[in-house]
Amino acid sequence: MKKNREIEAAVSSIIKALGENGEREGLKDTPRRVAEALRELTEGYSVDPKSVLDVEFNETSGMVVSKDIEFFSLCEHHMLPFFGKVHIGYVPRNKVVGISKLARLVEVFSKRLQLQERMTKQVADSIDKQLSPLGVIVVVEAEHLCMKMRGAKTDSKILTSELRGLFEDFKAREEFFELLRLRSGE
């Protein structure tokens, strides 16, 4: 694939610029492996988020919450990983999606060069546009290796949120966060 060859050439140049011998045993296949990894880590560009939420059921219910959706992404500033969990809540107007669709939507947006703030907004916007719920809330909690390994060298977690509709009301938000606190068997 032409694009993979372009990535491989770029990685070979980086290895050389770092002062390494790209032909030594441990590095000679690195450009190919990096190209394959980057293709997999950014496959979200090839998926239309609308197609993920296209199977809807005519249902109404109370709040739907999907918590602890794990994700991995690459920050667009340093191309270093950030990872964590996404929590989504929505109150259907008249449509719900299969529960796995929310995790798949997170995957579509996380498998791109990304900013946490943008990803949070993209997930909320997609649910809001596709399902027209009475309200949607998305909370993302992540650790950024660009902050841990370089720069500030801090172990802090970053939290971002997007709220629409009913969740702009304190009482609905509080109910969402109470549901997040619930654990099996408690």
C-alpha positions in Angstrom: 0.0 0.0 0.0 1.4 3.4 -1.0 0.4 5.2 2.2 2.2 2.5 4.3 5.4 3.0 2.2 5.2 6.7 2.9 4.9 6.2 6.6 7.7 3.6 6.5 10.0 6.1 4.7 9.1 8.8 7.3 9.8 6.5 10.2 13.1 5.4 8.7 14.1 9.1 8.4 13.1 9.7 12.1 15.2 6.7 13.2 18.2 8.1 11.2 17.7 11.6 12.5 17.8 10.2 16.1 21.3 8.9 15.3 20.3 5.2 15.2 21.2 2.6 12.6 17.9 1.7 11.0 19.5 -1.5 9.5 20.4 -3.1 12.8 18.5 -6.2 13.9 16.1 -4.5 16.4 15.2 -1.6 14.1 15.1 -3.0 10.5 11.4 -3.9 10.7 10.4 -1.0 12.9 9.2 1.2 10.0 6.8 -1.5 8.8 5.5 -2.2 12.3 5.0 1.5 13.0 3.1 2.0 9.7 0.8 -1.0 10.5 0.3 0.2 14.1 -0.5 3.8 13.0 -3.0 2.5 10.4 -4.8 0.5 13.1 -4.7 3.3 15.6 -6.2 5.7 13.2 -8.8 3.5 11.4 -11.5 5.7 12.8 -11.0 8.1 9.8 -12.5 5.4 7.5 -15.8 5.0 9.5 -18.7 7.4 9.2 -20.0 7.9 12.8 -23.5 8.1 11.4 -23.3 4.5 10.2 -22.5 3.3 13.8 -25.8 4.7 15.1 -27.9 3.8 12.1 -29.7 0.8 13.8 -32.3 2.4 16.0 -35.2 1.0 17.9 -38.4 2.9 18.5 -38.5 2.9 22.2 -38.7 5.3 25.0 -37.3 4.7 28.4 -35.7 6.6 31.3 -32.1 7.5 31.2 -29.7 5.1 29.4 -26.2 5.1 30.8 -23.1 3.3 29.5 -20.2 3.8 31.8 -16.5 2.8 31.8 -16.2 2.5 28.0 -12.4 2.1 27.6 -10.6 3.9 24.8 -7.1 4.5 23.5 -6.2 7.4 21.3 -3.2 9.4 20.0 -2.9 13.1 20.9 -2.6 15.2 17.8 0.1 17.4 19.3 2.7 14.8 20.1 1.2 11.6 18.6 1.6 10.0 22.1 -1.2 7.9 23.6 -3.9 9.0 25.9 -6.4 6.6 27.3 -9.2 6.2 29.8 -12.9 5.8 30.1 -16.0 7.4 28.6 -19.3 7.6 30.4 -22.4 8.3 28.3 -25.9 9.1 29.3 -29.0 10.0 27.2 -32.7 10.3 27.7 -34.4 8.9 24.6 -37.1 11.0 22.9 -38.4 8.0 20.9 -35.3 6.1 19.7 -32.6 4.0 21.3 -29.6 2.2 19.9 -28.1 -1.1 20.7 -25.9 -0.8 23.8 -22.7 -1.8 21.9 -23.2 1.1 19.5 -22.2 3.7 22.1 -18.8 1.9 22.6 -18.4 1.6 18.9 -19.0 5.3 18.5 -16.3 6.1 21.0 -13.9 3.8 19.1 -14.6 5.6 15.8 -13.6 9.0 17.3 -10.8 7.7 19.5 -9.1 6.0 16.6 -8.0 9.3 15.1 -5.3 11.8 15.9 -7.4 13.5 18.6 -7.9 16.0 21.4 -9.8 14.8 24.4 -12.0 17.9 24.3 -12.9 17.4 20.7 -13.6 13.7 21.1 -15.9 14.4 24.0 -17.8 16.9 21.8 -17.9 14.7 18.8 -19.5 11.8 20.7 -22.1 14.1 22.3 -22.8 15.8 18.9 -23.2 12.4 17.1 -25.7 11.1 19.7 -27.6 14.4 19.8 -27.8 14.6 16.0 -28.6 11.0 15.2 -31.0 10.1 18.1 -32.5 13.6 18.9 -32.7 12.6 22.6 -34.2 14.8 25.3 -30.7 15.1 26.6 -27.2 13.7 26.3 -24.1 13.9 28.6 -20.6 12.6 27.8 -17.8 12.6 30.4 -14.3 11.5 29.5 -11.6 10.7 32.0 -8.1 10.2 30.6 -4.4 9.9 31.2 -2.1 11.6 28.7 1.4 10.1 28.2 2.5 13.4 26.7 2.0 14.9 30.2 3.5 11.9 32.1 6.5 11.2 30.0 7.6 14.8 29.0 6.7 18.4 29.7 4.9 18.7 33.0 5.6 15.1 34.0 2.4 14.9 36.0 0.3 11.9 36.9 -3.0 13.9 36.8 -6.1 12.8 34.9 -8.0 15.1 32.6 -11.8 15.2 32.8 -13.9 16.7 30.0 -17.7 16.9 29.6 -20.4 17.9 27.1 -24.0 18.4 28.1 -27.1 18.8 26.0 -30.8 19.2 26.7 -32.1 17.9 30.0 -28.6 17.5 31.3 -28.1 21.2 31.5 -30.4 20.9 34.5 -28.7 20.1 37.7 -31.1 17.4 38.8 -30.7 15.4 35.6 -26.9 15.7 35.9 -27.0 14.6 39.5 -29.0 11.5 38.6 -26.4 10.6 35.9 -23.5 10.9 38.3 -25.4 8.9 40.9 -25.9 6.1 38.4 -22.1 6.2 37.7 -21.4 5.7 41.4 -23.5 2.6 41.5 -21.6 -0.7 41.5 -22.9 -4.2 41.0 -24.1 -5.7 44.2 -24.2 -2.5 46.2 
